[in-house]
């Protein structure tokens, strides 16, 4: 026989449960509706991240529940309403749902929430501009999948490490954990490489580092420089071209960024500080030197003419100084000096010179741009000729002003 006090307790307990059920039904339309939530709330996570799957029963907050889960692989104790996935793997991907049980009563199953676990991401870094110009700032952009998912960003300079045939990374000033996916560098004057990565969560989960991207400078005024022989941008296939690294360093490597976006770290034929190339179409690329001390040289463009019967434009590899003279010519593999050549600047016809040579006696900034030549109906590839400022006239002007000031002082003292 049931004790009267115990009977009252059981009736009271059932009454409370009934009241909760009625209130839940009236509030949400279904009694004890469970919901699966994720913390953090990202349905797309990556291998190595931590996420908590939690079962919340609306309207049943005051009751003692046990829980059932789909998928069964969770192996979660029935008294726990959450499961913590530490260092997630792809096997943790799938749909998750739950329901609650109290004595002989079962709630409905929750809606399924789908969790996707992917491989550790690698962000994509872009730099703009690719080639430096005086006074221009450089903008880095770091793009990662699902950019709205709480990422912060880290920005690095790539420092050559010749012993490992790779690079080490140095954090840029104020480049740790920025909320913005862009970073601006002011005052960059020489060739440099950059890397980014992203992080999110607590504890913070980090992506892989991006592939390094480079901003190139054609300015030769640096501790390291690169010379090309023959000294021209365009070459025929099977030409012998030498790239020589110069500077007060003992170790060098020549790096190459090809037309298809691939970065090469080793020269096939490196002798001392000189890389020797027997050119093919795949050698069309941007080249620069890196020293064992982490210095970058200026960068140069090399273009290999694939048409054996077509002409090449003979133009200087390095920037031309304002006020200096320069000569551009057109050449065939079998004939170095041509006449009746058409020259174009930014696709605009300049002249039809019977001497086959375009001479600019005093180069100005307006002469900068793309040049190409045409001979017997065949065009060369176009090449960029860069013009750099000459600061010596400013210095001369200072000297003249100083001389005028001294002369005026002398005259004044006489009178």
VOGU-3710 file (C-alpha; in Angstrom, 3 decimals, decimal comma):
1> xxxxxxxxxx> 0,000/0,000/0,000  1,291/3,432/-0,909  2,013/5,802/1,955  -0,343/8,847/1,853  2,500/11,376/1,808  4,274/9,521/-1,033  0,950/9,349/-2,924  0,493/13,122/-2,572  4,057/13,656/-3,825  3,479/11,491/-6,941
11> xxxxxxxxxx> 0,199/13,230/-7,747  1,829/16,644/-7,291  4,772/15,636/-9,516  2,459/14,431/-12,287  0,415/17,595/-12,000  3,523/19,771/-12,417  4,587/17,694/-15,450  1,097/18,093/-16,957  1,148/21,866/-16,395  4,577/22,128/-18,080
21> xxxxxxxxxx> 3,313/20,031/-21,012  0,207/22,199/-21,473  2,210/25,427/-21,273  4,769/24,091/-23,749  2,089/23,065/-26,212  0,323/26,411/-25,945  3,591/28,318/-26,379  5,289/26,524/-29,256  2,506/24,377/-30,685  4,309/21,112/-29,862
31> xxxxxxxxxx> 5,026/19,673/-26,396  8,687/19,776/-25,397  10,206/20,641/-28,762  13,952/19,885/-28,693  16,484/21,868/-30,717  20,090/21,024/-31,593  22,479/23,981/-31,386  26,163/24,344/-32,154  28,714/26,330/-30,199  30,317/28,091/-32,002
41> xxxxxxxxxx> 27,329/28,392/-34,340  29,290/27,529/-37,522  27,846/24,589/-39,453  31,033/24,638/-41,584  34,088/23,812/-39,496  37,560/22,529/-40,290  39,639/19,568/-39,210  41,231/20,309/-35,859  38,550/22,727/-34,641  36,462/22,159/-31,485
51> xxxxxxxxxx> 32,657/22,354/-31,518  29,947/21,544/-28,958  26,643/19,940/-30,043  23,892/20,750/-27,520  20,276/19,543/-27,095  17,886/22,172/-25,698  14,241/21,294/-24,888  11,893/24,267/-25,028  9,342/24,235/-22,235  11,051/21,446/-20,347
61> xxxxxxxxxx> 13,592/23,473/-18,443  12,277/22,445/-15,036  12,230/18,696/-15,710  14,913/16,054/-15,325  15,658/14,619/-18,746  17,753/11,938/-20,278  18,718/12,281/-23,931  18,939/10,255/-27,089  21,048/11,283/-30,042  21,237/10,618/-33,718
71> xxxxxxxxxx> 23,948/9,887/-34,851  24,694/7,088/-32,432  28,446/7,561/-33,008  28,426/10,346/-30,451  28,515/7,802/-27,586  27,214/10,554/-25,306  26,114/9,598/-21,752  22,279/9,693/-21,584  22,323/12,280/-18,793  24,268/14,818/-20,869
81> xxxxxxxxxx> 22,545/17,281/-23,145  25,757/18,171/-24,969  28,657/16,558/-26,745  32,018/18,254/-27,247  33,882/17,330/-30,437  37,567/18,017/-29,888  39,848/18,187/-32,920  37,082/17,444/-35,410  37,743/15,207/-38,393  35,796/14,595/-41,583
91> xxxxxxxxxx> 34,172/11,550/-39,922  32,322/13,976/-37,640  30,416/15,382/-40,610  26,720/14,550/-40,798  23,265/15,257/-39,412  22,602/15,565/-35,671  19,229/15,415/-33,893  18,092/14,651/-30,342  15,065/13,969/-28,178  14,403/13,978/-24,468
101> xxxxxxxxxx> 13,001/11,249/-22,191  11,406/11,598/-18,779  10,210/8,347/-17,237  8,039/6,824/-19,978  7,495/10,087/-21,852  9,468/10,931/-25,020  9,657/14,287/-26,675  9,628/14,582/-30,434  12,905/14,370/-32,355  14,495/17,706/-33,098
111> xxxxxxxxxx> 15,065/18,948/-36,607  18,354/17,742/-38,057  21,271/20,155/-38,058  24,031/19,291/-40,521  27,661/19,707/-39,575  30,326/19,768/-42,316  33,983/19,204/-41,480  36,516/20,057/-44,197  40,264/19,928/-44,463  42,262/22,695/-42,821
121> xxxxxxxxxx> 41,849/25,739/-45,087  44,573/27,752/-46,782  43,651/31,397/-47,395  44,417/33,124/-50,679  46,549/36,263/-50,511  46,466/38,936/-53,204  48,701/42,003/-53,493  47,981/45,229/-55,337  49,810/46,568/-57,196  52,159/43,768/-58,263
131> xxxxxxxxxx> 54,805/46,250/-59,433  55,828/49,145/-57,204  55,742/52,746/-58,281  57,201/55,657/-56,267  54,966/56,764/-53,426  52,351/54,043/-53,970  51,055/51,996/-51,048  50,655/48,219/-51,238  47,362/46,576/-50,252  47,256/42,965/-49,079
141> xxxxxxxxxx> 43,963/41,048/-49,108  43,501/37,709/-47,348  40,525/35,649/-48,512  39,310/32,619/-46,576  36,230/30,451/-47,026  33,120/31,658/-45,180  34,561/35,142/-44,494  31,713/36,134/-42,154  32,475/33,331/-39,694  34,447/35,324/-37,123
151> xxxxxxxxxx> 37,901/35,236/-38,714  40,756/37,479/-37,630  43,851/37,883/-39,786  47,632/37,712/-39,370  50,090/39,367/-41,766  53,714/38,360/-42,353  56,758/39,291/-44,387  58,459/36,351/-46,117  62,181/36,229/-45,307  64,359/34,033/-47,574
161> xxxxxxxxxx> 65,876/30,977/-45,863  68,345/29,486/-48,321  69,391/26,657/-45,983  65,849/25,265/-46,018  65,161/26,326/-49,620  62,086/28,110/-48,319  61,165/31,219/-46,337  60,519/32,105/-42,721  57,775/34,506/-41,715  58,064/37,697/-39,670
171> xxxxxxxxxx> 54,920/39,329/-38,301  54,325/42,766/-39,792  53,797/45,771/-37,472  50,258/45,676/-36,018  49,678/42,583/-38,133  48,411/40,273/-35,379  44,742/39,363/-35,291  43,259/42,221/-37,313  39,500/42,239/-37,813  39,896/43,512/-41,378
181> xxxxxxxxxx> 40,833/41,110/-44,179  43,095/43,764/-45,730  46,397/45,338/-44,681  48,065/48,415/-46,193  51,836/48,880/-46,389  53,161/52,393/-46,858  56,604/53,345/-48,118  57,503/49,992/-49,696  60,387/50,624/-52,104  61,878/47,214/-52,902
191> xxxxxxxxxx> 60,845/43,703/-53,913  59,266/41,784/-51,032  57,164/38,715/-50,287  54,135/38,492/-48,008  52,024/35,778/-46,372  48,781/35,728/-44,383  46,752/33,322/-42,292  43,502/33,507/-40,338  42,239/32,399/-36,942  38,919/32,085/-35,125
201> xxxxxxxxxx> 37,347/30,598/-31,989  38,460/30,254/-28,369  40,951/28,651/-28,084  41,923/30,135/-31,424  42,149/27,824/-34,401  44,556/28,844/-37,180  44,453/28,121/-40,880  47,540/27,183/-42,837  49,695/30,036/-44,130  48,808/31,290/-47,580
211> xxxxxxxxxx> 51,135/30,820/-50,487  53,588/33,744/-50,558  52,794/36,585/-52,932  55,291/39,170/-54,091  55,369/42,830/-54,926  58,188/43,616/-57,330  60,357/46,656/-57,734  62,365/47,351/-60,875  64,520/49,892/-59,001  68,141/48,720/-58,855
221> xxxxxxxxxx> 69,036/50,982/-55,907  69,137/48,252/-53,280  71,711/46,112/-51,480  71,136/43,344/-54,014  70,698/43,620/-57,773  70,074/41,379/-60,784  71,695/41,843/-64,193  70,643/40,111/-67,404  72,885/39,218/-70,324  71,999/39,928/-73,087
231> xxxxxxxxxx> 70,478/43,081/-71,595  66,999/42,937/-73,095  63,524/41,819/-72,071  62,670/39,636/-75,070  64,570/36,556/-76,232  64,201/33,787/-78,773  63,778/30,144/-77,807  67,100/28,334/-77,236  68,897/31,608/-76,475  71,575/31,511/-73,780
241> xxxxxxxxxx> 70,626/33,995/-71,077  72,577/34,681/-67,872  70,984/36,118/-64,726  73,633/37,339/-62,278  72,988/38,303/-58,650  75,184/41,136/-57,407  75,800/42,452/-53,904  77,929/41,898/-50,833  76,604/38,396/-50,114  78,024/34,899/-50,520
251> xxxxxxxxxx> 74,809/32,900/-50,970  72,146/33,477/-53,600  69,145/31,939/-55,196  67,222/33,080/-58,271  63,446/32,910/-57,995  60,989/32,753/-60,849  57,264/33,538/-61,030  55,920/32,058/-64,250  53,004/33,072/-66,485  50,838/30,281/-65,069
261> xxxxxxxxxx> 51,274/31,588/-61,510  53,854/29,060/-60,304  56,710/30,031/-58,018  60,091/28,360/-58,560  62,857/28,500/-55,966  65,797/26,913/-57,740  67,720/27,641/-60,925  68,394/24,504/-62,958  71,954/25,661/-63,747  73,348/27,865/-60,997
271> xxxxxxxxxx> 77,069/28,619/-61,059  78,136/30,782/-58,141  75,853/33,796/-58,295  74,836/33,289/-61,936  71,840/31,376/-63,253  72,235/30,192/-66,848  69,105/29,551/-68,922  68,702/27,932/-72,321  65,391/29,626/-72,995  62,073/27,984/-73,757
281> xxxxxxxxxx> 58,547/29,397/-73,733  58,120/28,272/-70,103  60,927/30,666/-69,106  58,678/33,681/-69,702  58,475/34,952/-66,124  59,428/37,527/-63,513  62,884/36,892/-61,994  64,649/38,222/-58,912  67,506/37,311/-56,554  67,342/36,480/-52,841
291> xxxxxxxxxx> 70,450/36,503/-50,669  71,324/34,278/-47,730  70,887/37,346/-45,515  67,285/37,871/-46,594  67,800/40,652/-49,145  65,736/40,921/-52,326  67,069/42,314/-55,586  65,128/44,319/-58,109  62,915/42,194/-60,353  63,014/41,829/-64,139
301> xxxxxxxxxx> 60,636/40,556/-66,793  61,857/37,986/-69,302  59,714/37,165/-72,361  60,562/34,285/-74,697  59,306/34,589/-78,294  57,678/31,312/-79,310  57,421/32,207/-83,006  60,808/31,329/-84,472  60,156/33,447/-87,573  58,780/36,469/-85,766
311> xxxxxxxxxx> 60,682/39,524/-84,497  61,554/40,487/-80,959  61,704/44,007/-79,524  65,119/44,909/-78,151  64,412/47,073/-75,089  66,205/47,580/-71,755  65,510/45,237/-68,847  65,845/47,903/-66,138  64,090/51,270/-65,824  65,423/54,170/-67,869
321> xxxxxxxxxx> 66,290/57,379/-66,004  64,416/60,540/-66,912  66,534/62,718/-69,179  68,646/59,818/-70,441  68,610/58,580/-74,028  67,404/55,135/-75,062  67,233/53,179/-78,304  64,714/50,457/-79,130  65,162/48,153/-82,103  63,601/45,142/-83,779
331> xxxxxxxxxx> 65,481/41,914/-84,433  65,023/38,531/-86,091  66,801/35,382/-85,058  68,668/35,386/-88,394  68,955/39,157/-88,855  69,878/41,562/-86,087  69,521/44,860/-87,993  66,207/45,548/-89,716  64,784/48,479/-91,665  61,223/49,545/-92,448
341> xxxxxxxxxx> 60,078/48,757/-88,928  56,881/50,033/-87,286  57,108/50,913/-83,584  54,107/51,174/-81,270  53,726/52,805/-77,859  50,634/51,608/-75,971  49,300/50,304/-79,324  49,696/53,718/-80,974  51,910/53,881/-84,078  54,955/56,061/-83,445
351> xxxxxxxxxx> 56,995/55,945/-86,656  58,004/53,962/-89,683  61,780/54,280/-89,381  63,845/53,013/-92,297  66,781/52,603/-89,914  64,858/50,069/-87,860  65,578/51,909/-84,637  63,515/54,092/-82,308  65,626/56,686/-80,498  64,403/58,798/-77,604
361> xxxxxxxxxx> 67,022/61,441/-76,863  65,634/62,609/-73,503  63,266/60,157/-71,853  60,339/61,578/-69,874  57,673/59,938/-67,730  55,257/60,135/-70,660  57,497/57,679/-72,547  56,747/54,959/-70,005  54,463/52,177/-71,233  54,186/49,164/-73,509
371> xxxxxxxxxx> 56,252/48,991/-76,706  56,251/46,565/-79,611  57,589/46,464/-83,145  56,267/45,157/-86,461  58,315/43,890/-89,379  57,013/42,378/-92,634  53,558/41,981/-91,158  54,755/40,157/-88,020  54,557/41,723/-84,569  56,791/41,201/-81,579
381> xxxxxxxxxx> 55,385/40,709/-78,113  54,939/43,941/-76,198  57,232/44,868/-73,313  56,928/47,489/-70,613  59,567/50,208/-70,458  59,712/51,814/-67,033  60,959/55,358/-66,441  62,354/56,386/-63,066  62,857/59,898/-61,762  66,205/61,651/-61,871
391> xxxxxxxxxx> 66,687/63,686/-58,718  69,966/65,270/-59,761  68,302/68,404/-61,295  66,833/69,184/-57,867  70,304/68,983/-56,359  71,694/71,172/-59,131  68,979/73,721/-58,492  69,944/73,756/-54,813  73,565/74,390/-55,755  72,596/77,238/-58,094
401> xxxxxxxxxx> 70,412/78,826/-55,416  73,282/78,544/-52,951  75,673/80,166/-55,434  73,197/83,005/-56,058  72,834/83,525/-52,315  76,619/83,662/-51,798  77,040/86,019/-54,763  74,309/88,329/-53,437  75,941/88,335/-50,000  79,290/89,305/-51,492
411> xxxxx> 77,753/92,128/-53,574  75,833/93,350/-50,546  78,952/93,489/-48,417  80,706/95,619/-51,049  77,994/98,244/-50,970
//
